[in-house]
Amino acid sequence: MPDNASSPRTLPWFSRSGARAWRCAPVPTEVRDFHRTLPDYAPTALRELPPLAAELGVGRVFVKDESHRLGLPAFKALGASWAVHRALAERARSGSAQEPVTLVTATDGNHGRALARTARLLGRPARVFVPRGVHPGAVAAIAAEQAEVTEVAGDYDAAVRLASEAAAAPDALLVQDTAWPGYEQIPRWIVEGYTTLCAEIDEQLAAAGAGEGPGLVVVPVGVGSLAQAVVTHYRSRTARAAPALLSVEPESAACVLASLVRGEPVGVATGATTMAGLNCGTPSSIAWPDLSGGLDAAVAVSDAAGADAAADLAALGVSSGPCGAAPLAGLRAALTGEGAADRRAALDLGPASTVVLLSTEGTAANPHATTSG
């Protein structure tokens, strides 16, 4: 049961005790080894921003800057590359592969481009379904990776359904970053791929003199796959103190927050948001057990708050689109206004705490970042 669930008249917020004691199994160690073999692999920057630490009343604030990841302006290639590697190997091993295999997915931007890039590098065709509301510039970037793009009149969930239907052919493979009953293995591989990002953070914090690790990690949430990777990484370790984990969503698509409040996964009707990559109405079925067990808190923010956060990050030298800036917007919302002291206590934040914000995309990933105010 929630310790603190918001009413409609207060900040959209949820928190509970006990999450830092929850544990799960670790991911395979070969994930990071695989990424090291990729030609463009290098750890993305972990940038320390003292002005944010002073503003937020904590010891140190770091931003994991995913504006340049494997040649793309977002983190998604970590999951797409590992999942495609595993899935094609399994098809070859089973002898069921028909060539050429078309890689199929639905996307609200970054995942589709990452899959299209992976397919192009492997010399394979790709088909990407895009829901309404994705900026034409983001659609064009997917098409520029030589993928066949199908624009869908419906929302993200509708695009996923159409992609699943298209991938039913024997010469097609669905590589979707959300799971549902009966479709779970490939999304698990995608989640495993994302954990490389967290392993890098461990090394980078140690190099910065913060080897004890973060006190709080703030992660943006769409269907919850990246958040699942973060939970898996930090809740599978017993050798050090576990950090608090806070998820952030747009107010118009806060499906994880609604599910946490309800105590079971629920779908929500989504609206327009500049945080296109987070505009998802249903949590991933495999993410939900980890999110419900391992998240300390969840918050939802407005597009305006996200735009302000993106502008402030830009002024500090970090290129961050609306999704990437959401963690800063969410933490600001949590630590200000009525009830802020209780929310700070729920996150166990003090003047010496180390905070890591996951900026999952640069401005090039989402043209809304430069066209919206």
VMD Tcl script that draws the C-alpha trace (Angstrom):
set ca {
  {0.00 0.00 0.00}
  {1.28 3.53 -0.71}
  {2.63 5.59 2.15}
  {1.79 8.76 0.30}
  {-0.53 8.83 -2.72}
  {-1.55 12.22 -4.08}
  {-5.06 13.56 -4.63}
  {-5.97 15.27 -7.90}
  {-5.47 18.68 -6.24}
  {-1.87 18.09 -5.23}
  {1.38 17.22 -6.95}
  {0.98 13.92 -8.85}
  {3.18 11.92 -6.49}
  {3.53 8.47 -4.98}
  {6.01 7.15 -2.42}
  {6.38 4.07 -0.30}
  {8.82 2.63 2.20}
  {10.69 -0.63 1.80}
  {11.82 -0.30 -1.82}
  {15.51 -0.06 -0.93}
  {15.33 -3.45 0.78}
  {13.71 -5.15 -2.24}
  {16.06 -7.39 -4.26}
  {16.09 -9.06 -7.68}
  {18.47 -11.13 -9.81}
  {21.32 -9.38 -11.69}
  {21.64 -9.17 -15.47}
  {24.17 -11.31 -17.39}
  {27.71 -9.91 -17.33}
  {28.18 -10.45 -21.07}
  {25.90 -7.49 -21.90}
  {28.62 -4.91 -21.25}
  {31.19 -7.11 -22.98}
  {29.00 -7.17 -26.10}
  {28.64 -3.38 -26.18}
  {32.41 -2.99 -25.93}
  {32.72 -4.87 -29.24}
  {30.60 -2.31 -31.13}
  {32.66 0.04 -33.33}
  {31.20 3.28 -31.94}
  {30.99 2.23 -28.28}
  {32.31 4.58 -25.61}
  {30.83 5.48 -22.21}
  {28.70 8.60 -22.39}
  {29.63 11.54 -20.17}
  {28.61 11.84 -16.53}
  {28.59 15.59 -15.94}
  {28.73 17.12 -12.46}
  {26.63 20.29 -12.14}
  {27.34 22.11 -8.84}
  {24.73 24.84 -9.49}
  {21.99 22.19 -9.40}
  {23.36 20.73 -6.17}
  {23.20 24.20 -4.60}
  {19.66 24.75 -5.90}
  {18.39 21.38 -4.70}
  {20.12 21.41 -1.33}
  {22.18 18.24 -1.86}
  {25.89 17.46 -1.92}
  {26.52 16.62 -5.58}
  {24.40 16.36 -8.74}
  {25.54 14.41 -11.80}
  {23.75 14.18 -15.16}
  {24.26 11.09 -17.32}
  {24.38 12.73 -20.75}
  {22.96 10.39 -23.43}
  {22.97 12.98 -26.21}
  {25.65 10.95 -28.06}
  {25.27 7.17 -27.77}
  {26.58 4.83 -30.47}
  {26.22 7.55 -33.09}
  {22.66 8.47 -32.10}
  {21.26 11.24 -29.86}
  {19.62 8.91 -27.29}
  {20.33 5.83 -25.17}
  {18.05 3.41 -26.99}
  {20.72 1.77 -29.15}
  {22.02 -0.04 -26.06}
  {18.83 -2.08 -25.86}
  {18.15 -2.46 -29.58}
  {21.64 -3.70 -30.43}
  {21.76 -6.31 -27.64}
  {18.22 -7.55 -28.29}
  {18.77 -7.92 -32.04}
  {22.06 -9.71 -31.41}
  {20.39 -12.19 -29.07}
  {17.22 -12.64 -31.12}
  {19.00 -13.30 -34.43}
  {21.34 -15.75 -32.71}
  {18.34 -17.62 -31.29}
  {16.63 -17.75 -34.70}
  {19.78 -19.10 -36.32}
  {20.22 -21.68 -33.57}
  {16.64 -22.91 -33.92}
  {16.89 -23.13 -37.70}
  {13.64 -21.14 -38.10}
  {15.13 -18.04 -39.72}
  {13.97 -17.02 -43.18}
  {16.20 -14.48 -44.88}
  {16.17 -11.60 -45.15}
  {14.56 -11.07 -41.74}
  {12.76 -7.74 -41.49}
  {13.09 -6.07 -38.07}
  {9.76 -4.55 -37.01}
  {8.84 -2.21 -34.17}
  {6.56 0.59 -32.99}
  {8.09 3.74 -31.57}
  {7.44 7.24 -30.34}
  {10.87 8.23 -31.62}
  {14.20 7.05 -30.26}
  {13.71 3.27 -30.09}
  {12.55 3.12 -33.71}
  {15.54 5.09 -34.90}
  {17.89 2.88 -32.86}
  {16.38 -0.28 -34.33}
  {16.50 1.17 -37.84}
  {20.19 2.05 -37.36}
  {20.92 -1.45 -36.03}
  {19.15 -3.01 -39.02}
  {21.02 -0.80 -41.49}
  {24.40 -1.69 -39.98}
  {23.50 -5.37 -40.24}
  {22.27 -5.00 -43.82}
  {18.70 -5.96 -42.89}
  {15.38 -4.28 -43.72}
  {13.39 -2.55 -40.99}
  {9.77 -1.46 -40.67}
  {8.80 1.10 -38.05}
  {5.28 2.09 -36.96}
  {4.95 5.62 -35.58}
  {1.90 6.89 -33.64}
  {0.34 10.33 -33.95}
  {2.08 13.15 -32.14}
  {5.66 12.24 -33.09}
  {7.37 15.26 -34.62}
  {7.93 15.05 -38.41}
  {11.64 15.62 -37.83}
  {11.84 12.50 -35.67}
  {9.93 10.51 -38.32}
  {12.32 11.76 -41.00}
  {15.31 10.68 -38.92}
  {13.95 7.12 -38.79}
  {13.35 7.12 -42.54}
  {16.89 8.40 -43.08}
  {18.12 5.13 -41.55}
  {16.52 3.42 -44.61}
  {13.59 2.00 -42.62}
  {10.08 1.72 -44.03}
  {8.00 4.07 -41.85}
  {4.25 3.63 -41.34}
  {2.50 6.54 -39.62}
  {-0.45 5.45 -37.48}
  {-3.53 7.56 -36.79}
  {-3.80 6.17 -33.24}
  {-1.71 6.36 -30.09}
  {1.42 4.43 -29.08}
  {-0.53 1.35 -27.96}
  {-2.29 1.27 -31.35}
  {1.07 1.46 -33.12}
  {2.36 -1.45 -31.04}
  {-0.65 -3.56 -32.04}
  {-0.11 -2.86 -35.73}
  {3.61 -3.62 -35.47}
  {2.84 -6.91 -33.76}
  {0.43 -7.87 -36.53}
  {2.96 -6.96 -39.22}
  {5.63 -9.05 -37.54}
  {3.52 -12.22 -37.63}
  {5.07 -13.21 -40.98}
  {7.82 -15.86 -40.78}
  {10.37 -13.49 -42.38}
  {9.76 -10.75 -39.77}
  {10.96 -10.22 -36.20}
  {9.24 -7.90 -33.71}
  {11.79 -6.00 -31.59}
  {9.54 -4.10 -29.22}
  {10.65 -2.33 -26.05}
  {7.47 -3.12 -24.17}
  {6.17 -6.53 -23.10}
  {2.79 -8.20 -22.74}
  {1.77 -11.78 -21.88}
  {3.24 -14.02 -24.56}
  {5.78 -11.46 -25.73}
  {8.46 -11.08 -23.11}
  {11.89 -12.43 -24.11}
  {12.96 -9.69 -26.53}
  {11.83 -6.89 -24.19}
  {13.90 -8.57 -21.45}
  {16.97 -8.43 -23.70}
  {16.28 -4.76 -24.40}
  {16.16 -4.06 -20.66}
  {19.41 -5.98 -20.20}
  {21.02 -3.78 -22.83}
  {20.11 -0.61 -20.98}
  {21.98 -1.71 -17.85}
  {25.30 -0.87 -19.51}
  {24.40 2.75 -18.83}
  {24.23 2.03 -15.08}
  {27.49 0.10 -15.09}
  {29.16 3.12 -16.63}
  {27.73 5.35 -13.91}
  {29.28 3.14 -11.21}
  {32.72 3.52 -12.79}
  {32.35 7.23 -13.42}
  {31.18 8.01 -9.88}
  {34.14 6.08 -8.49}
  {36.48 8.11 -10.70}
  {34.83 11.32 -9.41}
  {35.42 10.35 -5.79}
  {31.88 9.12 -5.15}
  {32.60 5.41 -5.08}
  {29.92 4.82 -2.44}
  {27.44 5.32 -5.28}
  {24.41 7.58 -5.63}
  {21.93 8.33 -2.88}
  {19.21 8.95 -5.48}
  {18.78 8.07 -9.15}
  {16.04 9.84 -11.13}
  {14.82 8.16 -14.32}
  {12.23 9.17 -16.95}
  {9.50 6.62 -17.65}
  {7.49 5.67 -20.72}
  {6.49 1.99 -20.60}
  {9.08 1.51 -17.86}
  {11.84 -0.48 -19.59}
  {14.70 1.89 -18.72}
  {13.35 2.21 -15.18}
  {13.26 -1.58 -14.99}
  {16.92 -1.67 -16.01}
  {17.77 0.89 -13.32}
  {15.84 -1.06 -10.68}
  {17.50 -4.31 -11.76}
  {20.96 -2.79 -11.54}
  {20.60 -1.12 -8.16}
  {18.36 -3.70 -6.50}
  {20.46 -6.74 -7.43}
  {23.48 -5.64 -5.38}
  {24.07 -6.29 -1.71}
  {27.63 -5.01 -1.22}
  {26.70 -1.33 -0.88}
  {23.81 0.83 0.31}
  {20.94 0.91 -2.16}
  {19.96 4.33 -3.53}
  {16.48 5.75 -3.65}
  {14.90 5.50 -7.13}
  {12.46 8.12 -8.43}
  {10.54 7.82 -11.73}
  {9.26 10.81 -13.70}
  {6.46 10.90 -16.29}
  {4.46 13.55 -18.16}
  {1.18 14.44 -16.46}
  {-0.64 13.49 -19.67}
  {0.73 9.90 -19.73}
  {1.50 8.86 -16.15}
  {0.70 5.16 -16.46}
  {3.35 3.96 -13.99}
  {2.31 6.50 -11.37}
  {-1.35 5.49 -11.80}
  {-0.40 1.82 -11.51}
  {1.62 2.38 -8.35}
  {-1.25 4.26 -6.76}
  {-3.68 1.48 -7.74}
  {-1.29 -1.29 -6.72}
  {-1.65 -3.07 -10.06}
  {-0.83 -2.23 -13.69}
  {-3.42 -0.02 -15.33}
  {-3.70 1.74 -18.67}
  {-4.38 5.46 -18.96}
  {-5.64 7.63 -21.78}
  {-2.75 9.71 -23.07}
  {-2.73 13.29 -24.31}
  {-0.36 15.46 -26.30}
  {3.04 16.10 -24.74}
  {6.40 17.39 -25.89}
  {7.87 14.44 -23.98}
  {7.06 12.23 -26.96}
  {9.24 9.33 -25.87}
  {7.33 9.10 -22.58}
  {3.86 9.32 -24.12}
  {2.84 5.74 -23.26}
  {-0.40 4.59 -21.71}
  {0.40 1.08 -20.46}
  {3.38 -0.21 -18.42}
  {5.41 -3.05 -19.84}
  {4.21 -6.31 -18.29}
  {7.74 -7.46 -17.41}
  {8.68 -4.05 -15.99}
  {5.77 -3.86 -13.59}
  {6.98 -6.38 -10.95}
  {10.33 -4.60 -10.70}
  {8.82 -1.12 -10.69}
  {6.25 -2.01 -8.05}
  {8.92 -3.62 -5.90}
  {11.93 -1.38 -6.43}
  {10.79 2.21 -7.02}
  {10.77 4.44 -3.96}
  {8.68 7.18 -5.54}
  {7.05 8.46 -8.72}
  {6.09 11.94 -9.88}
  {4.46 13.47 -12.95}
  {5.37 16.84 -14.44}
  {4.04 19.32 -16.98}
  {5.50 20.08 -20.38}
  {6.31 23.58 -19.16}
  {8.37 22.21 -16.27}
  {10.22 19.94 -18.67}
  {10.95 22.83 -21.04}
  {12.31 24.94 -18.19}
  {14.54 22.05 -17.09}
  {15.82 21.54 -20.64}
  {16.68 25.22 -20.95}
  {18.49 25.20 -17.62}
  {20.48 22.10 -18.58}
  {21.42 23.75 -21.89}
  {22.70 26.78 -19.99}
  {24.91 24.40 -17.99}
  {26.28 22.76 -21.13}
  {24.05 19.66 -21.35}
  {22.05 19.04 -24.53}
  {18.80 17.52 -23.26}
  {15.47 17.02 -24.97}
  {12.15 17.10 -23.08}
  {12.37 13.43 -22.05}
  {15.96 13.79 -20.92}
  {15.17 16.90 -18.89}
  {12.18 15.27 -17.17}
  {14.27 13.95 -14.23}
  {15.39 17.46 -13.31}
  {11.81 18.73 -13.64}
  {10.54 15.85 -11.51}
  {13.09 16.30 -8.75}
  {12.43 20.03 -8.64}
  {8.71 19.35 -8.30}
  {9.32 16.85 -5.52}
  {11.56 19.18 -3.53}
  {9.43 22.33 -3.70}
  {5.93 23.39 -2.67}
  {3.60 22.06 -0.03}
  {4.73 18.71 1.34}
  {8.30 19.11 0.05}
  {9.85 18.21 3.41}
  {7.97 14.91 3.50}
  {8.93 14.12 -0.09}
  {12.58 14.91 0.63}
  {12.43 12.58 3.62}
  {10.83 9.84 1.48}
  {13.82 10.09 -0.87}
  {16.23 10.20 2.09}
  {17.94 13.31 0.71}
  {20.28 15.33 2.87}
  {22.90 18.05 2.34}
  {25.58 15.45 1.57}
  {23.53 13.28 -0.84}
  {24.75 12.42 -4.33}
  {22.05 12.55 -7.02}
  {22.21 11.15 -10.57}
  {19.76 12.39 -13.21}
  {19.41 10.28 -16.37}
  {19.21 12.60 -19.38}
  {18.14 10.04 -21.94}
  {18.22 12.15 -25.12}
  {19.83 15.22 -26.65}
  {17.90 17.97 -28.39}
  {18.61 16.35 -31.76}
  {16.49 13.35 -30.75}
  {13.31 15.35 -30.34}
  {12.70 18.48 -32.41}
  {10.13 19.65 -29.83}
  {13.12 20.61 -27.70}
  {13.90 23.47 -30.09}
  {10.42 24.35 -31.31}
  {8.42 24.51 -28.08}
  {8.60 27.08 -25.34}
}
mol new
graphics top color blue
foreach p $ca { graphics top sphere $p radius 0.5 }
foreach p [lrange $ca 0 end-1] q [lrange $ca 1 end] { graphics top cylinder $p $q radius 0.2 }
display resetview
